[in-house]
Amino acid sequence: KELGRFEESNLYFQKAVDVNPDYAEGYNNWGRALLLNYDFQKAFELMEWRLQLDEKNFIPLKTSKPRWDGLTKHKVFVWREQGIGDIINWSSMISELHANVEKVIVECDPRLLPLFQRSFSHEIKFITDRAEISEDDYDSHLPIGSLPFYFRKNLDDFKATSKGWLQADPERVQSIRQNFMITEKQKIIGLSWMTSSLIANSYLRNIKIEELLNPYKELDLKFINLQYGDVSEEISNLKANHGIDVLEVPDLDIFNDIDGLAATIAACDEVISIQNFNTHLAGSLGTDTRLLLPYAADDRWGYKKNKSYWYDSVTIYRQIEPGNWSQPLLSL
């Protein structure tokens, strides 16, 4: 699959689940492979098997209430799963669910609460802990990662939100731009160049910041750090060895203050990022984003295409050969 040999990979996924009809990982991976062929209906159907995986990075909901059937117009509780980037990505369908049912309650990461409350209808209730509600508050439930199964059956379905659906705090956006005192012709470029994800081979997404920025050292640009974690040494070495400044928003906790990070991204003219949650946040805000992808990338970014069907504002620059960033960097 990662080599792009889809017909062969699908054949072997099929054989795997024929041998073991309860092989959740096989079904889920087969579904992810079908995303690369834009077979969305079948892909999202198979990816429902993720809920049966032995190892989960989320807590399944314990309830006596039924799962939402996609038709019934009553009160639906949408519970959180997976990582924060996934939640941002899938939140694109919350408004569509709201338009089709009586009431929606959404469990989200506490860091997303102010951003979601600003961006969606006030009729939607957002909570950060499922203990805040009881079974009396809803008639059925749905994991947030299952929204695509109901609302993203073909490419046209993605157009409903692909221009962006989240709204940053306009006052913080204005304040950030003013604080950096840009000239009329200057651009602010937000940067994110690494991930600390524990997913297998995630280190292959990373790129050295000096490799990323050296081609731009003579341009009149202001670079802003969007990278979570302690990267002060990298930024200091970049200045000392290459004369390139990467500025930081004062007192911004990039990991915990997602609303502040959203305002910072919205204040940027462009964002350059590897495959991490910054790309999902920037795309959902409609910010012009250049996404650098490793040779074997997450399946939701498609195969070989240079545009994202999830986010109109995201342009994709892919490695042509594993580990080699020279070609995508030349194309930026």
PyMOL commands that set and color helices and strands:
alter all, ss='L'
color gray80, all
select helices_A, chain A and resi 6-19+24-35+40-52+84-100+110-119+130-132+135-137+144-151+155-158+170-179+202-205+209-216+232-242+258-267+277-285+299-301+326-331
alter helices_A, ss='H'
color red, helices_A
select strands_A, chain A and resi 75-79+103-107+125-127+140-143+187-192+221-225+246-247+270-274+289-293+314-318
alter strands_A, ss='S'
color yellow, strands_A
deselect
rebuild
show_as cartoon
